[in-house]
Amino acid sequence: MESIVSYPQRFSSADLERIVDEGMIYMCACPAQVAREIRQLRELIAYQEACLNGPGNASEVHSCIAEAAREAHARMEVCLDRVLTLEGWDRSTLRMPEGLRRRRDAALEEDGCA
């Protein structure tokens, strides 16, 4: 049975949760969607790694899925890193930039929601 090596993570689980929360609070769903997908990929990787350790499981199948999920995870983390940079998020607090918050507030006022 092939041993699965752990994979690098640019963002902690807490970081991803903060990005999702911040995105939902300020109605900027794109970074939050990417963060949610990264969390889902981590769940898929963990599930496949557990399957690899199960007796009688098809290791080639689970290895294939785990490897693809790790590759997708790495690409999505690069994407999230770039999106946060492009949008100007505060990297130490993972707060959305003030300009995006003001834009959200202006949109709400136009819709009569504020």
C-alpha positions as CSV (number, residue, x, y, z in Angstrom):
1,M,0.0,0.0,0.0
2,E,1.3,3.4,-1.0
3,S,2.0,5.9,1.8
4,I,0.4,9.3,1.4
5,V,2.7,12.2,2.3
6,S,1.1,15.2,3.9
7,Y,0.6,18.2,1.7
8,P,1.5,21.8,2.2
9,Q,-1.1,24.3,3.4
10,R,-0.7,28.1,2.9
11,F,-3.8,28.8,4.9
12,S,-4.8,27.3,8.3
13,S,-8.3,26.1,8.9
14,A,-8.8,29.2,11.1
15,D,-7.6,31.4,8.2
16,L,-10.1,29.8,5.8
17,E,-12.9,30.3,8.4
18,R,-12.0,33.9,8.8
19,I,-12.1,34.5,5.0
20,V,-15.5,32.8,4.7
21,D,-16.9,34.8,7.6
22,E,-15.4,38.1,6.4
23,G,-16.7,37.5,2.9
24,M,-20.2,36.7,4.1
25,I,-20.4,39.6,6.4
26,Y,-19.4,42.0,3.7
27,M,-21.1,40.2,0.9
28,C,-18.0,39.5,-1.1
29,A,-18.6,35.8,-1.9
30,C,-15.7,35.1,-4.3
31,P,-12.8,34.7,-1.8
32,A,-15.2,32.9,0.6
33,Q,-16.2,30.4,-2.2
34,V,-12.6,29.7,-2.9
35,A,-11.9,29.2,0.9
36,R,-14.9,26.8,1.1
37,E,-13.6,24.8,-1.8
38,I,-10.2,24.5,-0.1
39,R,-11.9,23.2,3.0
40,Q,-13.9,20.7,0.9
41,L,-10.7,19.5,-0.8
42,R,-9.1,19.0,2.6
43,E,-12.0,16.8,3.7
44,L,-11.7,14.8,0.5
45,I,-8.0,14.3,1.0
46,A,-8.6,13.2,4.6
47,Y,-11.3,10.8,3.5
48,Q,-9.2,9.2,0.8
49,E,-6.2,8.8,3.1
50,A,-8.5,7.1,5.6
51,C,-9.7,4.8,2.8
52,L,-6.1,3.9,2.0
53,N,-5.7,2.6,5.5
54,G,-8.9,0.5,5.4
55,P,-8.5,-3.3,4.8
56,G,-9.5,-4.5,1.4
57,N,-9.9,-1.1,-0.2
58,A,-8.6,-0.4,-3.7
59,S,-5.5,1.6,-2.9
60,E,-4.9,2.6,-6.6
61,V,-8.4,4.2,-6.6
62,H,-7.9,6.1,-3.4
63,S,-4.4,7.1,-4.2
64,C,-5.5,8.5,-7.6
65,I,-8.3,10.5,-5.9
66,A,-6.1,11.8,-3.1
67,E,-3.4,12.9,-5.5
68,A,-5.8,14.8,-7.7
69,A,-7.4,16.4,-4.6
70,R,-3.9,17.5,-3.4
71,E,-3.1,19.0,-6.8
72,A,-6.4,20.8,-6.9
73,H,-5.8,22.0,-3.3
74,A,-2.4,23.5,-4.2
75,R,-3.9,25.3,-7.2
76,M,-6.8,26.7,-5.2
77,E,-4.5,27.9,-2.4
78,V,-2.4,29.8,-5.0
79,C,-5.6,31.2,-6.4
80,L,-6.8,32.4,-3.0
81,D,-3.5,33.9,-2.2
82,R,-3.6,35.8,-5.5
83,V,-7.2,36.9,-5.0
84,L,-6.5,38.3,-1.5
85,T,-3.5,40.2,-2.9
86,L,-5.5,41.5,-5.9
87,E,-8.3,42.7,-3.7
88,G,-5.9,44.2,-1.1
89,W,-7.0,42.1,2.0
90,D,-5.1,42.7,5.2
91,R,-2.9,39.6,5.3
92,S,-2.3,39.7,9.0
93,T,-5.9,39.9,10.1
94,L,-7.5,38.6,6.9
95,R,-9.9,41.5,6.8
96,M,-11.5,42.7,3.6
97,P,-10.2,46.1,2.5
98,E,-12.2,49.1,3.5
99,G,-12.9,50.0,-0.1
100,L,-14.8,46.8,-0.7
101,R,-16.8,47.4,2.5
102,R,-17.7,50.9,1.3
103,R,-18.7,49.6,-2.1
104,R,-21.0,47.1,-0.4
105,D,-22.5,49.8,1.8
106,A,-23.2,52.0,-1.2
107,A,-24.8,49.1,-3.0
108,L,-27.1,48.4,0.0
109,E,-28.1,52.1,0.2
110,E,-29.0,52.1,-3.5
111,D,-31.2,49.1,-3.0
112,G,-32.8,50.8,0.1
113,C,-31.5,48.1,2.4
114,A,-29.3,50.3,4.6
